């Protein structure tokens, strides 16, 4: 009997063999590569190759038709160390900040009442999300007509209140704000749908428990609701930042970077250097494009390294 107990104890103490690693068959590897091929091809053609080409062109001079000529080293980057380029970076930062902050606050303020289960809310959500369907050029044309001094309903209202038009697209102090507003109007529809869906998914039992504990009104929203929808809020911040950094069509249509470049952004300057008016200065445009890449990477580091730590994933 003791021998049997000893044998059972030895079997229990023996290490359990782990799972046997499966060997991938060559056929499975080939099938996997075949499925990955379209994605890898797209990544190589539209991301990797343009990146290496931009690095190459940024170190080359260009002739009158834009063909790369002699090597100029870092001269294209040294040419960016000017007050004018610093002002361009500042305008890009202000433009992005206006779009991101407004693109979060305004849709959130609209999503809170639209998330209520009341008759007609679906219609209102559809109406508020319609700007999402507009292209950048179409949105620019719409607001260019809306702000035209000859037919602007906004100016009519301001004149009725005894306030003159500030020169939405011609004043150096308002042109950048106007282009930011057009971009904000475009992104608000999509952001509203995301935030309204997040608010509709908040557990009513949690809200009721918070109300019983005294967390009502603004305190309940900040302490309970906002942490619960923080993944959607973070998603809105990231996507709106990318949209703002890539804004081009609305700047071209509404102000064309004017007056005197006060509404120009970094992407607009890249397009202007490379294509507009036959400039064909691909070297300088590529250098600015790499600066934009660095700016985007730094923003991503801040967003994913700092802001995401406050996101509560369920």
C-alpha positions as CSV (number, residue, x, y, z in Angstrom):
1,X,0.0,0.0,0.0
2,X,2.8,2.4,0.8
3,X,4.5,1.6,-2.5
4,X,1.3,2.5,-4.3
5,X,1.0,5.8,-2.4
6,X,4.7,6.6,-3.2
7,X,4.1,5.9,-6.9
8,X,1.0,8.1,-7.0
9,X,2.9,10.9,-5.2
10,X,5.8,10.6,-7.7
11,X,3.3,10.8,-10.6
12,X,1.7,13.9,-9.1
13,X,5.1,15.6,-8.5
14,X,6.3,14.8,-12.0
15,X,6.2,17.9,-14.3
16,X,3.3,18.1,-16.7
17,X,4.6,18.0,-20.2
18,X,3.8,21.3,-22.0
19,X,2.1,21.6,-25.3
20,X,4.0,20.2,-28.2
21,X,4.9,23.1,-30.5
22,X,3.1,22.7,-33.8
23,X,5.2,22.6,-36.9
24,X,4.0,24.9,-39.7
25,X,3.7,23.0,-42.9
26,X,5.2,24.7,-46.0
27,X,1.8,24.8,-47.6
28,X,0.4,26.8,-44.7
29,X,3.3,29.3,-45.0
30,X,2.7,29.7,-48.7
31,X,-1.0,30.2,-48.2
32,X,-0.3,32.8,-45.5
33,X,2.1,34.7,-47.7
34,X,-0.4,34.7,-50.6
35,X,-3.0,36.3,-48.4
36,X,-0.5,38.8,-47.1
37,X,0.8,39.7,-50.5
38,X,-1.8,42.4,-51.4
39,X,-1.4,44.2,-48.1
40,X,2.4,44.0,-48.3
41,X,2.3,45.2,-51.9
42,X,0.1,48.2,-50.9
43,X,2.4,49.0,-47.9
44,X,5.5,48.9,-50.1
45,X,4.0,50.9,-53.0
46,X,2.2,53.6,-51.0
47,X,4.3,53.8,-47.7
48,X,7.8,52.4,-47.9
49,X,8.7,53.5,-51.4
50,X,7.4,57.1,-51.0
51,X,9.2,57.4,-47.7
52,X,12.6,56.3,-49.2
53,X,11.9,58.5,-52.2
54,X,11.2,61.5,-50.0
55,X,14.5,60.9,-48.1
56,X,16.4,60.7,-51.4
57,X,14.8,63.8,-52.9
58,X,15.3,65.8,-49.7
59,X,19.1,65.5,-50.2
60,X,19.0,66.4,-53.9
61,X,18.5,69.6,-55.9
62,X,15.9,69.7,-58.6
63,X,16.0,71.2,-62.1
64,X,13.3,73.4,-63.7
65,X,11.0,70.4,-64.3
66,X,11.5,68.8,-60.9
67,X,14.0,66.0,-61.9
68,X,16.6,65.3,-59.1
69,X,20.0,66.7,-60.0
70,X,23.1,67.0,-57.8
71,X,23.4,66.1,-54.1
72,X,23.0,69.1,-51.8
73,X,23.3,67.2,-48.5
74,X,21.2,68.8,-45.8
75,X,20.9,72.2,-47.5
76,X,17.1,71.7,-48.0
77,X,16.7,71.2,-44.3
78,X,19.0,74.1,-43.5
79,X,16.8,76.3,-45.6
80,X,13.9,75.6,-43.3
81,X,15.6,77.3,-40.4
82,X,13.9,80.6,-41.0
83,X,11.3,82.7,-39.0
84,X,8.9,82.1,-41.9
85,X,9.0,78.3,-41.5
86,X,8.7,78.7,-37.7
87,X,5.6,80.8,-38.3
88,X,4.3,78.1,-40.6
89,X,4.8,75.4,-37.9
90,X,3.0,77.6,-35.4
91,X,0.0,78.1,-37.7
92,X,-0.1,74.4,-38.3
93,X,-0.1,73.8,-34.5
94,X,-2.9,76.4,-33.9
95,X,-4.9,75.0,-36.8
96,X,-4.6,71.4,-35.4
97,X,-5.4,72.5,-31.8
98,X,-8.5,74.4,-32.9
99,X,-9.8,71.4,-35.0
100,X,-9.0,68.7,-32.3
101,X,-10.4,70.6,-29.3
102,X,-13.5,71.8,-31.2
103,X,-13.9,68.5,-32.9
104,X,-14.1,66.9,-29.4
105,X,-16.0,69.5,-27.4
106,X,-18.8,70.4,-29.9
107,X,-19.7,66.8,-30.9
108,X,-19.6,65.8,-27.2
109,X,-22.0,68.6,-26.4
110,X,-24.3,67.5,-29.2
111,X,-24.0,63.8,-28.4
112,X,-25.2,64.0,-24.8
113,X,-28.7,65.1,-25.7
114,X,-28.8,63.1,-28.9
115,X,-28.0,59.9,-26.9
116,X,-31.3,60.2,-25.1
117,X,-33.9,57.7,-26.1
118,X,-36.5,60.3,-27.2
119,X,-38.7,60.4,-30.3
120,X,-37.0,62.0,-33.3
121,X,-33.4,61.6,-32.1
122,X,-32.4,59.4,-35.0
123,X,-33.5,62.1,-37.4
124,X,-31.4,64.7,-35.5
125,X,-28.4,62.4,-35.4
126,X,-28.7,61.9,-39.2
127,X,-28.9,65.7,-39.8
128,X,-26.0,66.5,-37.6
129,X,-23.8,63.8,-39.2
130,X,-24.4,64.9,-42.8
131,X,-21.2,67.1,-43.0
132,X,-19.3,63.8,-42.8
133,X,-20.4,63.0,-46.3
134,X,-18.9,66.2,-47.8
135,X,-15.5,66.3,-49.5
136,X,-13.0,68.9,-48.5
137,X,-13.5,70.9,-51.7
138,X,-17.3,70.7,-51.4
139,X,-17.2,71.8,-47.8
140,X,-14.9,74.7,-48.7
141,X,-17.2,75.9,-51.5
142,X,-20.2,75.7,-49.2
143,X,-18.6,77.8,-46.5
144,X,-17.1,80.2,-49.1
145,X,-20.6,81.0,-50.2
146,X,-21.9,81.2,-46.7
147,X,-19.2,83.8,-45.8
148,X,-19.4,85.7,-49.1
149,X,-20.0,89.4,-48.1
150,X,-22.5,89.8,-50.9
151,X,-24.8,86.9,-49.8
152,X,-23.6,85.8,-46.4
153,X,-26.5,85.0,-44.0
154,X,-24.0,85.1,-41.1
155,X,-23.0,88.7,-42.0
156,X,-26.7,89.6,-42.3
157,X,-27.3,88.4,-38.7
158,X,-24.2,90.3,-37.5
159,X,-25.3,93.5,-39.3
160,X,-28.7,93.2,-37.6
161,X,-26.9,93.0,-34.3
162,X,-24.8,96.0,-35.1
163,X,-21.6,94.0,-35.5
164,X,-19.7,94.3,-38.8
165,X,-18.2,91.4,-40.7
166,X,-14.7,90.6,-39.5
167,X,-13.5,89.6,-42.9
168,X,-13.7,85.9,-42.6
169,X,-11.3,85.0,-45.4
170,X,-9.4,88.2,-45.9
171,X,-8.4,89.2,-42.4
172,X,-5.1,87.9,-41.1
173,X,-6.6,87.3,-37.7
174,X,-9.6,85.3,-39.0
175,X,-8.5,83.4,-42.1
176,X,-6.8,80.6,-40.2
177,X,-9.8,80.4,-37.8
178,X,-12.2,80.2,-40.8
179,X,-10.3,77.3,-42.4
180,X,-10.2,75.5,-39.0
181,X,-13.9,76.0,-38.7
182,X,-14.5,74.4,-42.1
183,X,-12.4,71.4,-41.1
184,X,-14.2,71.2,-37.7
185,X,-17.5,71.2,-39.5
186,X,-16.4,68.3,-41.7
187,X,-15.2,66.1,-38.8
188,X,-17.9,66.8,-36.4
189,X,-20.4,64.5,-38.1
190,X,-18.2,61.4,-37.8
191,X,-17.1,62.3,-34.2
192,X,-20.8,62.8,-33.2
193,X,-21.7,59.3,-34.4
194,X,-18.7,57.8,-32.5
195,X,-19.4,59.6,-29.3
196,X,-23.2,59.2,-29.4
197,X,-22.7,55.4,-29.9
198,X,-20.4,55.4,-26.9
199,X,-22.8,57.3,-24.7
200,X,-25.7,55.0,-25.7
201,X,-23.7,52.0,-24.6
202,X,-23.1,53.3,-21.1
203,X,-24.7,50.9,-18.5
204,X,-27.8,52.5,-16.9
205,X,-27.2,50.6,-13.7
206,X,-23.8,52.2,-13.3
207,X,-25.3,55.6,-13.8
208,X,-28.1,54.9,-11.3
209,X,-25.6,53.8,-8.7
210,X,-23.5,56.9,-9.3
211,X,-26.6,59.1,-8.9
212,X,-27.4,57.4,-5.6
213,X,-23.9,58.1,-4.4
214,X,-24.3,61.8,-5.3
215,X,-22.4,61.9,-8.6
216,X,-24.9,63.9,-10.6
217,X,-24.7,66.6,-13.3
218,X,-21.2,67.7,-14.3
219,X,-19.5,65.7,-11.6
220,X,-21.2,62.5,-12.7
221,X,-20.2,63.1,-16.3
222,X,-16.6,63.7,-15.5
223,X,-16.1,61.1,-12.9
224,X,-18.3,58.3,-14.3
225,X,-19.4,58.7,-17.9
226,X,-16.2,60.2,-19.3
227,X,-14.0,57.3,-18.1
228,X,-16.4,54.8,-19.5
229,X,-16.4,56.3,-22.9
230,X,-12.6,57.2,-22.8
231,X,-11.7,54.7,-25.6
232,X,-14.1,56.4,-28.0
233,X,-12.8,59.8,-26.9
234,X,-9.2,58.8,-27.5
235,X,-10.2,57.4,-30.9
236,X,-11.8,60.7,-31.8
237,X,-8.7,62.7,-30.7
238,X,-6.3,60.5,-32.8
239,X,-8.4,60.5,-36.0
240,X,-9.2,64.2,-35.8
241,X,-5.5,65.0,-35.3
242,X,-4.6,63.1,-38.5
243,X,-7.4,64.9,-40.4
244,X,-6.1,68.3,-39.2
245,X,-2.5,67.6,-40.1
246,X,-3.5,66.4,-43.6
247,X,-5.9,69.3,-44.4
248,X,-5.3,70.8,-47.8
249,X,-8.5,71.1,-50.0
250,X,-10.4,73.4,-47.6
251,X,-7.3,75.7,-47.3
252,X,-7.0,75.9,-51.0
253,X,-10.6,76.6,-51.7
254,X,-11.4,79.0,-48.8
255,X,-8.3,81.2,-48.5
256,X,-5.6,79.7,-50.7
257,X,-3.2,80.2,-47.8
258,X,-3.8,83.9,-47.7
259,X,-3.7,86.7,-46.9
260,X,0.1,86.7,-47.1
261,X,0.3,83.1,-46.0
262,X,-1.4,83.7,-42.6
263,X,-3.7,80.7,-43.2
264,X,-1.1,78.4,-44.7
265,X,-0.4,75.0,-43.1
266,X,2.5,72.7,-43.5
267,X,0.7,70.4,-46.0
268,X,-0.4,73.4,-48.0
269,X,3.2,74.6,-48.1
270,X,4.4,71.2,-49.3
271,X,1.8,71.2,-52.1
272,X,2.8,74.7,-53.0
273,X,6.5,73.9,-53.2
274,X,6.0,70.8,-55.3
275,X,3.1,71.4,-57.6
276,X,1.5,74.9,-57.5
277,X,2.4,77.4,-60.1
278,X,4.9,75.0,-61.7
279,X,7.3,75.3,-58.8
280,X,8.5,71.7,-59.0
281,X,10.8,72.1,-56.0
282,X,10.5,68.5,-54.9
283,X,13.7,68.7,-52.8
284,X,12.4,71.4,-50.5
285,X,8.9,69.8,-50.5
286,X,10.3,66.5,-49.5
287,X,12.3,68.1,-46.6
288,X,9.1,69.7,-45.4
289,X,7.3,66.4,-45.8
290,X,9.8,64.7,-43.5
291,X,9.4,67.5,-41.0
292,X,5.6,66.8,-41.1
293,X,6.4,63.1,-40.5
294,X,8.5,63.9,-37.4
295,X,5.7,66.2,-36.1
296,X,3.1,63.4,-36.6
297,X,5.4,60.9,-34.9
298,X,5.9,63.2,-31.9
299,X,2.2,63.7,-31.6
300,X,1.6,60.0,-31.7
301,X,4.2,59.5,-29.0
302,X,2.4,62.0,-26.8
303,X,-1.1,60.6,-27.5
304,X,-0.2,56.9,-27.1
305,X,2.4,57.3,-24.4
306,X,0.7,59.9,-22.2
307,X,-3.0,60.3,-23.1
308,X,-3.7,56.6,-23.6
309,X,-2.6,55.8,-20.1
310,X,-5.8,57.6,-18.9
311,X,-8.0,55.4,-21.2
312,X,-10.0,52.8,-19.3
313,X,-10.5,49.8,-21.6
314,X,-13.2,47.4,-20.5
